[in-house]
């Protein structure tokens, strides 16, 4: 009898003292067998052989076995309602069975099973009216479906299934109120960064992962197989399930931001490694710069390497030496200088104390802020302007941008994301991003008044 498909009536087994029964049998059998070839299955069968009354046999369609030597066709030739298909072959999907294509397609359907199916209203089981759902439908009905940017606008109202704390999370924030959580988001193609980040940052981490149902199970297996990840209980993994055609980058950031248990957060990206010791350095900076009582955004200067294998700099002096040798560069120096130019890297090289910098158009530094800072704007999806808009709003709310003299982070190389490829190859994508950007700036002007007009002016001059 296969133990892979077995229904146990636990209450009856307990009354029969099952725990003693199987142990005694196992000890007796192992004296002659020495080891089991089929693990628990051998023990189950040894007990059943001695106690055949324990078993109630189900019809064969509850365990249609598919291997090269199977006789299961004799079962499903007479039965159309198969219950369980059992790929009990080392070759799994390469078995020689004349109906294997049918079974393989069935298997792949379940592999890609989408939990969204469970959200649909069941036939004959009407649910009560949901106010949020009605509001959502109203907002969607107000959108113009003929608008060339309709899909972008619709994305803002997409409701994603979310599984908070997908893995065990256990962390108490430090009592001195200086604790900082690293916040980031990722999809399956950036999973390899997790272990490295955990080695560089010992503090709490809040991550939003954008995955399909099948990918969530792959991630679970990956995490459970990693000693590094399993040894860390202060990492909150929040799964946002895939829906729609865009990567909802700012929604993901907001999910990760909302679920932190510390007074401060370091808003990072998954493809950056923070310098060793950055967690403790930021906690000291929070006190030194009185972040609790002032509206400041502390900037961690960003660098990049084009090398997949990098001897990570242990100090600022070592980093400066690597900059001079061309092993490292200031981040996006080659392709998007404006994004980090206001950090003033020339000043940072010799700085020993924090210094203030002014906002400029397209500025998108990585910052440490209080947990009550504004959320990211959800209208920006995929690639482009998602961080720029957030920094602009921080400036509109009169946050001071202060560069930390002994902090740094390094961007690690990777294949380009699907979204940046779409941005580069799709003209309509770029047109819609420009439209959304202009609408965001107008919203800023309406919300923050005269002071926000500088954003429109800066954009026109840049």
N, C-alpha and C positions, 0 to 999 in steps of 0.2 A: 504494500500500500504506500503511495507517495505521501510524504508529509507536507509537500508543497500545497496540496489542496485537501484541507481537512477541517471539519467543523467540530469543535470541542464543546461538549456540554459540561462546563466547568463545575456547576453545582453537583452534578452526579459523580463526576470524577473525584471531587473533594470528599464526598461521602464514602467513596470506595478507598479512600486513603491513597490516591494516585501518586502523590509525591514519594511515599515509601515504596509503592509497587514498582515504579519505573527504576528507582535507584537500586533496589535489590536485584532486579532483572539485569540491569546494566553491569553491576559488579560481577554477577555470576557469568554473564556472557563474555565479558572482557577478560576473564581468566583464561579462556580458550582462544578468543579472537585477537586479543592483545590491542587491536585498534579497530575503529569503524571505518568502512570505506565510504559510507553515505551519511556520516554524522548522525544527526538525530533520527533520521529515517530508519537506520538499523535498530535503534533502541525501541522506537515505536513498534516495529514489526516483531521484535523479540517478545515484547509484552503482549501483543495481539495473538501471537502464536500460542502463548500459554493461556491466554484468556480470550478466546474467540467471541465470547458473549459481549465483549466491549464494543464490537463494531456493528454498525448498520451500514450496509453497502448501498451507495447511491448508483443510479443508472450511469452507463458509460459516458453519456453526453455531459456529465459534470467534470470530466477529465479526459478530453480528447487529446491523446498524446501524439506529438509530431516528432518522429525521429526516423532515421532511414529504415529501421526494422519494425516500425509500428504496424499494428493491425487495426488501427483506429478507423480506417475506412469502413470496416464492417459495422462500426457504430454509426457514423454519420451518413452511411448509405440509407439507413432506415429511419434516421431522425433528422428533422430540419431545425429544431430548436436547440442549438448547441449552447451550453452554459459557460464552459471554461475550456480554453485552448491552451495546452501545456507544451511549450517548446522545450521538451526535455531531451535536447541534443547538444553536444559540445559545439556543433556547427550552427546552431540556432536557425537563422533565416535561410541557410543554404541546404536545408534538408531536401531529399529527393521524394517529393510527394506530388502527385499529379494535380492537387488543388492548392499547391503552396502559394501561388500568386494571390489567390483569394484570401488565404489566411494572412499573408504578409501585409496586404492592404488593410486588413482589419486591424492588425497589430500596429501599423504605422498611424492609423486613424487615432488609436488610443494614445500613442506616443505623443502626438501633437494635440492631444485633447485640450480644448479651450474652455476654461471655467466660465466664460461668458455665457455659454449655453445654459448654465444653471440660473442665470438672471432672468431668463425669459419666463413669462407667466405661463404656468402649466394649464393645459386644457381642462376646463371645468373647475379650476381653482382660482377664481379672480381675487386679486389682492385689493386691500383698501387704498383709496386715493392717497398719494404721497404729495405733500405740499411742495417739497423740494423738487420732485419730478415735474410737477405742473409748472413751477417757475422756470425750470430748465427748458421745458418745451416752449414756453412763451418766449424766452430769450432766443431760442433757436429759430422760432417762426418769424422773429423780427429781422433775421439776417436775410440778405438778398442772395438767392442761390445763383443768380446770373453774374454776381460779382466775381471777377477773376481770382480774387483772394479769399473766396468763400471758405475753402478748406482750411486756410490759416485761421480765419476768424472763428470757425466752428470748433477748432481745437481747444480754444480757451474755455469752452463750456463742456468739454468731454469729461465724463465721470469715470475715473479709473478705479477698479477694484484695488484695494490696498491691504496688505497683510503686515501690520506693524509688529516689530520684534519677532521676526521670523525664526530666529534662534534665541537661545537663552541669553538674557541680558541682566546683569546684576552690577550696579554701581551706585555708590553714595558719593555725592559731591563733597569736596573738601570743606571743612568747617570754616576755613579762613576766607571763604567767598572770593577766591582768586582763580577758581578752576575754569579751564578752557576745553571745549569739545571741538575736535576737527570735524568739519562738515563737508561731505562730498556726495557725488552721484555717479553711477556707472551702469553700463550694460554688460552683457556676457563677454564681449570682446576685450574688456579691460580687467577681467577677473584676476589676471596674473599679477596685478599691482598690489593686491590686498596684503599679501604676506610681507612684501617689502615695506609698505607703509606702517604696518604693525611693528616692524623692527625699528623704524625710525621715530615713531610717535607712541610713547607709552601711556599717554592720557586717554580719556574717553573719545570715542569716534561715533558719529552718526552717519549712516550711509543709506541712500535710497537707491535701490537696484531696479532697473527697468527690464522685466523679464516676461517671457511667456510662461504658461503653466508648466510646460515640459522643461524649460530652462531653469525654473525655480527648483525642480527636482534634481537637475544636474548640479546646480549650485549647492544644494543641500549635501549631495554626495561629495562634492569638492571640499566643502568646509569641514565635513566630518572626517575627511581623510587628511586634513592638514593639522599637524601638531601645533603650528604657530597660531592658527585661527581658533582651534579648540581650547588653547590655553588662555585665551583672552575673553573675559566675560564683560568687559566694558566697551564692547563694540555693538551698537544697535543696528541690526540689518532690517530695513523696511522694504518689502517688495511692493512695487507698483506694477500691476499687470498690464501688458501691452494692449493698446487700444488705439486705433487710428493710424495714420500714415506718417506722423511726425514723431521725433524724439522730444518729449515734453520736458526739456532740460530745466526750465525754471519751476515747473510744478514739482519735479524731483527734489530740487534744492529746497523748496518750501517744506516738503514733507520731512526732509532730514533736519531742517532748522527747527521745526515745531516740536520735535521729539528729542530735545536735549535736556539734561538735568543739571546743567551748570549755568552760572550767570553770564559767561562769555563764550563766544564761538569763533573759530578760525575758519573762514569761508575759503575752502581750497577746491582743487580739482583732483580727480583720481589719478591723473598721469603725472602728478608732482610728488617728489619725495622731499619732505621737510628735513632741514639739517638735524643732525643728532643733537638732542638736548633742547630743541626748540620749545617743547612743552613747558619745561621749567623756566626757560627764558621769558616766555610770554606771560607766565604767571607773575614773575617779578615785574615785568613791564606794566602789567595791569595796575599794580600798586604804585609804582613809580610815577605813572602818568595819570593817576587818579581816574581811571576809566569809569569807576562807579558813579562819579558825580559830574562827569563831563561828557559831551557828545564828541567822542573821538573815534576815528577808524585808523587802527595801527597797521601800517603797510609792511608786509613781509616781501622784500625785493625778490623778483623772480628771474631765474637764469635757465639756460637750457643746454643740453649736450646733444650732439648728433651720433654719439657712440652708444651702442646697445650695452656694452660692458664698460662701466665707468668706475674708477677708483674714487669713491665719493669723498669730497673734501671734508676734513675733520675740523677745519677752522676757517675763519674769514681770510687769514693770511694765505692759506693753502688755496682757497677759492680764487683769490686775486691772482695768484701765480698761474693757475689754470686758465684764467681769463687772458692773461698776457701771452700764454703759450698757444691759445686758440683751441684748447680742449673744451672750454665753456664759452658761452656767449650770453649777453643780456637777452631776456626772453623776447622772441619774435623780432629780434634786431634786423633780420634779413627781409621779413615780409610785412610786418605791421608795427613799425617803430612807435607810432602814436599811442598804442595801447599802454605802454609802460614808460615812455619818455619822461613824463612829469615826476617820476620817482627820483630823477636826477642821479643817475648811477655814478657820474663823475664826482659828485659831492659825497655819495655813500662810501666811495673807496677810502676816504680819509676820515669820515665822520666817526666820532666816539660818543656823541650824544644824539638823542632823537631830534629830528628837524622836521619842520612843517613844510608841506608843499601845497600848491594851489591846484584846484580842479582845472583840467583842460579837456577840450572835445576829444571823445573816444578813449578817455582814460578808463582802464579796467584792471586795477591792481587787485591783489589778494590781500584781504584785510581781516583784522581781529576786531570784533564789535561786541557790544552788549547784546543779550538775547532778545531785547525789545526793539531791535532795528527793523526797518520796513522789510516786507517780503519782496521777492523777485516778481516782476511783472509777467503774468502767464501768457500774454499775447505773443511773446517771443519763444519760438520753438525751434528745434534743430540748431543750425549754425547761424551765428550772427547777432550781435547787439544784446545778447541776453545778460551779460555782466555789465556792459557799458550803461545800460538803462538803470541798473541797480545802483551803481556808483553815482550816477547823475542824481538819483533821488536822495541818496545820502547827502550829497552836496546841497541839494535844495532844502533839506532839513537842517542845514548848517552844522554838519559834522566837520570836524577838523581832520585833515589827512596828515598823519604823522608817520614818518619813515623810521623804522627801527634800525639802528646802526650795526647791530651784530646778529641780525636775523637774515636767513636766506632759504630759498627752496629751489629745487632743480627739476625742470621738466624732462621726462625721459622719452626717448623716441618711440614711435609706434606707427603702425599703418594708419592712413587717414580714415576718419570716420565716414560712414555712409552719408551723413548729413553735409559734411564739408564738400564731398564729391558732388552732391546734388546742388549745393549752392554754386559751385564753380561751373557746372554743366548746364544748369537750367536758368534761362534768362527770366522766366516768369517768377521763379523763386526769388531772384534778386530784386525784381520790381516790387513784389509784395513786401519783402523785408523793408525796402525803402518807404513804402506806404505806411506800414505799421510804425516805423520809426518816427515819421512825421506826425502821425496821430498821437503817439506817446508824448512827443514834445509839446503838442498843443494841449494835451491833457495836463501836462506839468504846468504850463502857463496858466491854465484855468484854476488849478488847485493851489499853486504857490504864488500866483500873482506876478507883479512887476519884476521881482528878482529873477524869476524863471525865464524871462525873455532872453537872458544871456545865452541860453542853450540854443535857441534858434539862430542867434547872431553868430555864435561860435561855429555852428554847423555850416552856415553860409560862407564863413571865412576859411573853413578848413579844406 
